Amino acid sequence: MNTDQTATKVKRESKNKIRVEFKRTSLLKRLRIKYLSVFFLQKVIFVIFRLVLLVGVSYVVLFPFFAKITGSIMSPEDFIDSTVKMVPRAPTLNTYNAIIIENDYYKALTSTAVLSMLCAVSQMFICTLVGYGFSKFKFKGSNFMFMLVIFTMIVPHQTLQFSMFMRFRYFDFLNIYETIRRIMGVTVMKDLKINFINSYWPLALMSLSGLAFKNGLYIYIMRQFFKGVPDELEEAAYVDGGGVFRTFFTIILPNSIPMMVTIFLFAFTWQWTDEFYVNLFTTDTGPYLLPKIVKIPRTLTQSQAAIAASTMYQSAIRNTCGLLIIAPLIVVYLVGQRFLIQGIERTGVTG
């Protein structure tokens, strides 16, 4: 028997002896040894501190939502009643009914779902393809191009809003119409420029070209993910006769589903709650999207109680509009929660 085995046997016998002696002692002494010790006191203090910290953070995060939910079911009389604080005295769903009916909630929900799905799917595939190219292929100028991708995450969108608006208001692909106009020397071609305002085309084209909202972040995330994919998988596919695109679609994409779903959820969520591009590319006559339902229904401001509590009541109505906007996102998150967690866990894996 070697030294390690002897030491293990002695240690095991010592533990058994201590356990037997502990069981032979009286109950009062065992309780005193177990609970009246510095280790137990430190453990209790840590548990209490952790509980207080979690309760405090949860209160800070959840209290605004709780206040908005309780305010959404309050009647106008509750807002002018000084005895009502958080729990409504006369709960009602009139606010929800008025917003859904008068503000055309279902119409806005359908339009926003179509637009968000279109943009999210486009961004998911484009950012996956671009991120794969940056991570696995070395070409001249790749670092400079990736620096430009990072630069898109830094430049404020307000800096480019006028140029983007004019580009899509007078859309001229590769300046074809302008070139023909100059060659032919006529001004009629100016009228042939396409007006994409009040349509899905601006956001769709930006998504398909990798220039949409947060696309720089998505490309960076996919690049970091693909750097953790072993090169041996691609080399084995190349040996078997697979080309670059066949390897990408048959080997890489199936292994990237959790990360792609994560990108899809991010893109879908940000497009769903986007107001900047929606207000930039659409007007009142354009597609009716969810940000446009944030307005006061006419029937809710006609009673005397509503007039008396106008400021607080109108604020509660707008908060209710916000709750109706984010409610579908909760369902989307619950459906894709497992993929989202897997994607976040695998994002930081680098080769």
C-alpha positions in Angstrom: 0.0 0.0 0.0 1.5 3.3 -1.1 1.7 6.5 0.9 -1.4 8.2 -0.8 -3.6 5.2 -0.1 -2.5 5.1 3.5 -3.2 8.8 4.0 -6.7 8.4 2.4 -7.5 5.5 4.7 -6.3 7.3 7.8 -8.4 10.4 6.8 -11.5 8.3 6.2 -11.1 6.5 9.5 -10.6 9.9 11.3 -13.8 11.2 9.7 -15.8 8.2 10.8 -14.4 8.4 14.3 -15.4 12.1 14.6 -18.8 11.3 13.2 -19.4 8.5 15.7 -18.2 10.6 18.6 -20.4 13.5 17.5 -23.5 11.2 17.4 -22.8 10.0 20.9 -22.9 13.4 22.4 -26.1 14.9 23.8 -28.6 16.7 21.6 -28.0 20.0 23.5 -24.3 19.9 23.0 -24.6 19.0 19.3 -27.0 21.9 18.8 -24.5 24.2 20.6 -21.6 23.0 18.4 -23.6 23.3 15.2 -25.3 26.6 15.7 -23.2 28.5 18.2 -20.1 28.8 16.1 -18.4 31.5 14.1 -18.9 29.6 10.8 -22.7 29.4 11.3 -22.8 33.0 12.3 -21.0 34.0 9.1 -23.3 31.9 7.0 -26.4 33.4 8.6 -25.0 37.0 8.0 -24.2 36.1 4.3 -27.7 34.6 3.7 -29.4 37.7 5.3 -27.2 40.1 3.3 -28.0 38.2 0.1 -31.7 38.1 0.8 -31.8 41.9 1.6 -29.8 42.7 -1.6 -32.1 40.5 -3.8 -35.2 42.0 -2.3 -33.9 45.5 -2.7 -32.9 45.0 -6.3 -36.2 43.2 -7.1 -38.1 46.1 -5.6 -36.2 48.7 -7.6 -36.7 46.8 -10.8 -40.3 45.5 -10.3 -41.9 48.4 -8.5 -42.3 50.6 -11.6 -44.0 47.7 -13.4 -46.2 47.0 -10.5 -47.2 50.7 -10.3 -48.0 50.8 -14.0 -50.1 47.7 -13.8 -52.1 48.9 -10.8 -52.5 52.3 -12.4 -53.8 50.8 -15.6 -56.8 49.3 -13.8 -57.7 52.4 -11.8 -60.7 54.4 -12.6 -60.6 58.2 -12.9 -62.2 58.4 -9.5 -59.3 56.5 -7.9 -56.8 59.2 -9.1 -58.7 62.0 -7.3 -59.2 59.9 -4.2 -56.5 60.8 -1.7 -57.0 57.5 0.2 -56.1 55.4 -2.9 -52.3 54.8 -3.2 -51.5 51.6 -5.0 -54.5 49.3 -4.8 -57.5 50.7 -6.8 -60.8 51.1 -5.0 -62.9 50.5 -8.1 -60.7 48.5 -10.5 -61.8 48.6 -14.2 -60.6 47.5 -17.6 -62.0 50.5 -19.4 -58.5 51.8 -20.2 -57.5 48.6 -21.9 -60.8 48.4 -23.9 -60.5 52.0 -25.1 -56.9 51.6 -26.2 -57.6 48.3 -28.0 -60.7 49.6 -29.8 -60.1 53.3 -30.4 -56.4 53.2 -31.0 -56.6 50.1 -33.3 -54.3 48.0 -31.2 -54.8 44.8 -33.2 -54.0 46.6 -36.5 -50.8 48.1 -35.0 -49.9 44.7 -33.5 -50.2 42.9 -36.8 -48.2 45.5 -38.7 -45.5 45.6 -36.1 -45.3 41.8 -36.0 -44.8 41.6 -39.8 -42.2 44.3 -39.8 -40.3 43.0 -36.8 -40.3 39.4 -38.2 -39.1 40.6 -41.6 -36.3 42.7 -40.1 -35.3 40.1 -37.4 -35.0 37.2 -39.9 -33.1 39.4 -42.4 -30.7 40.6 -39.7 -30.2 37.1 -38.3 -29.0 35.6 -41.6 -27.0 38.6 -42.8 -25.2 39.1 -39.5 -24.5 35.4 -39.3 -23.0 35.4 -42.8 -21.0 38.5 -42.2 -19.8 37.4 -38.8 -18.7 34.1 -40.2 -16.7 35.8 -42.9 -14.9 38.1 -40.4 -14.1 35.2 -38.1 -12.9 32.5 -40.5 -11.5 34.3 -43.6 -8.5 36.6 -43.7 -8.4 39.0 -46.6 -6.8 42.4 -47.3 -8.6 45.1 -45.4 -10.6 42.8 -43.1 -9.5 44.6 -40.0 -10.3 48.0 -41.4 -13.8 46.8 -42.5 -14.4 45.3 -39.1 -13.4 48.6 -37.5 -16.1 50.2 -39.7 -18.6 47.7 -38.3 -17.6 48.7 -34.8 -17.8 52.3 -35.8 -21.5 51.9 -36.7 -22.1 51.0 -33.0 -20.5 54.3 -31.9 -22.0 56.9 -34.3 -25.3 58.3 -33.0 -28.2 57.6 -35.3 -29.4 61.2 -35.0 -26.2 62.2 -36.9 -27.3 60.3 -40.0 -31.1 60.7 -39.8 -31.3 63.5 -42.4 -29.1 61.8 -44.9 -31.0 58.5 -44.4 -34.3 60.2 -44.9 -33.3 61.9 -48.1 -31.7 58.7 -49.4 -35.0 56.8 -49.1 -37.2 59.8 -50.0 -35.4 60.1 -53.3 -34.1 56.5 -53.7 -31.8 56.1 -56.6 -30.0 52.7 -56.7 -26.3 53.3 -57.5 -27.3 56.7 -58.8 -28.6 55.2 -62.1 -31.4 57.7 -62.6 -29.0 60.6 -61.9 -26.4 59.3 -64.3 -28.9 58.9 -67.1 -30.3 62.3 -66.4 -26.8 63.9 -66.7 -25.9 61.9 -69.9 -29.2 62.7 -71.6 -29.3 66.2 -70.3 -33.0 66.1 -69.2 -34.7 66.8 -65.9 -37.6 64.4 -66.3 -35.6 61.6 -64.8 -35.6 63.3 -61.4 -39.2 62.4 -61.0 -38.5 58.7 -61.5 -36.7 58.5 -58.2 -38.6 56.1 -55.9 -40.2 57.4 -52.7 -39.8 54.7 -50.0 -41.2 56.8 -47.1 -44.3 55.4 -45.4 -43.4 51.8 -46.4 -41.4 48.9 -45.0 -38.7 49.2 -47.6 -36.3 51.5 -45.8 -36.1 49.1 -42.8 -36.1 46.0 -45.0 -33.2 47.3 -47.2 -31.2 48.4 -44.2 -31.7 44.9 -42.6 -30.7 43.1 -45.8 -27.6 45.2 -46.2 -26.4 44.8 -42.6 -26.9 48.5 -41.8 -30.0 48.3 -39.6 -30.4 49.1 -36.0 -27.8 47.3 -33.8 -26.5 45.3 -36.7 -22.9 46.2 -35.8 -23.5 44.6 -32.4 -25.0 41.4 -33.9 -22.1 41.0 -36.3 -19.6 41.4 -33.5 -21.5 38.8 -31.4 -21.6 36.3 -34.3 -17.9 36.9 -35.0 -17.0 36.1 -31.4 -19.2 33.0 -31.5 -17.6 31.7 -34.8 -14.1 32.2 -33.4 -15.0 29.5 -30.9 -16.1 27.0 -33.6 -13.2 24.5 -34.2 -11.5 24.9 -37.6 -11.4 21.1 -37.9 -15.1 21.0 -38.7 -14.6 23.1 -41.8 -11.4 21.3 -42.8 -13.2 17.9 -42.6 -16.0 19.3 -44.8 -13.5 20.6 -47.4 -11.8 17.2 -47.5 -15.1 15.6 -48.2 -15.6 17.9 -51.2 -17.8 20.6 -49.7 -17.4 24.1 -50.8 -17.5 27.3 -48.7 -21.3 27.8 -48.9 -22.1 24.1 -48.6 -20.0 23.9 -45.5 -21.6 27.1 -44.1 -25.2 25.9 -44.6 -24.7 22.2 -43.7 -22.1 22.3 -40.9 -21.9 25.8 -39.5 -25.5 26.9 -39.4 -26.9 23.8 -37.6 -24.3 24.4 -34.8 -25.2 28.0 -34.7 -29.0 27.7 -34.0 -28.9 28.9 -30.3 -26.8 31.9 -31.2 -29.0 32.7 -34.2 -32.1 32.5 -32.1 -30.4 34.9 -29.7 -29.7 37.4 -32.5 -33.3 37.0 -33.7 -34.7 37.7 -30.3 -32.5 40.8 -29.9 -33.4 42.1 -33.4 -37.1 41.3 -33.0 -37.3 43.0 -29.6 -35.4 46.2 -30.6 -37.4 46.5 -33.8 -40.6 46.0 -31.9 -39.9 48.9 -29.5 -38.1 51.1 -32.0 -39.4 54.7 -32.3 -36.5 56.4 -34.0 -36.7 54.8 -37.4 -40.5 54.4 -37.2 -40.9 58.1 -36.8 -38.2 58.8 -39.3 -39.5 56.8 -42.2 -43.3 56.8 -41.5 -45.9 59.5 -41.0 -49.5 59.5 -39.9 -50.5 58.2 -43.4 -47.9 55.4 -43.3 -48.0 51.9 -41.7 -49.8 51.9 -38.4 -47.3 50.5 -35.9 -47.4 50.0 -32.2 -45.5 53.3 -31.2 -48.4 55.2 -32.7 -51.0 53.8 -30.3 -49.5 55.9 -27.5 -52.2 58.5 -27.4 -55.2 59.3 -25.3 -58.5 57.7 -26.4 -61.3 60.3 -26.7 -63.8 58.4 -24.6 -61.5 58.3 -21.5 -61.3 62.0 -21.1 -65.0 62.9 -21.2 -66.0 62.3 -17.6 -65.7 65.0 -14.9 -63.4 62.7 -12.8 -61.1 62.3 -15.8 -60.9 66.0 -16.3 -60.2 66.6 -12.6 -57.3 64.0 -12.6 -56.2 64.8 -16.2 -52.4 64.8 -15.6 -52.1 61.6 -13.6 -54.9 59.9 -15.5 -53.4 60.6 -18.9 -50.0 59.5 -17.6 -51.6 56.2 -16.5 -53.2 55.8 -20.0 -49.8 56.2 -21.7 -48.3 53.7 -19.3 -51.1 51.3 -20.2 -50.2 51.7 -23.9 -46.6 50.8 -23.0 -47.8 47.7 -21.2 -49.8 46.6 -24.2 -46.7 47.2 -26.4 -44.4 45.0 -24.3 -46.9 42.3 -23.4 -46.2 40.3 -26.6 -42.5 40.5 -26.0 -42.9 38.6 -22.7 -44.5 35.7 -24.7 -41.7 35.8 -27.2 -39.1 35.7 -24.4 -40.8 32.8 -22.6 -40.8 30.8 -25.9 -37.2 31.5 -26.8 -35.8 31.7 -23.2 -33.8 28.4 -23.5 -32.1 29.4 -26.7 -31.4 32.9 -25.4 -29.6 31.6 -22.4 -27.6 29.1 -24.5 -26.6 31.8 -26.9 -25.5 34.2 -24.2 -23.4 31.4 -22.5 -21.7 30.6 -25.8 -21.1 34.2 -27.0 -17.9 34.7 -25.0 -16.3 31.4 -26.2 -13.3 32.4 -28.3 -10.7 30.3 -30.1 
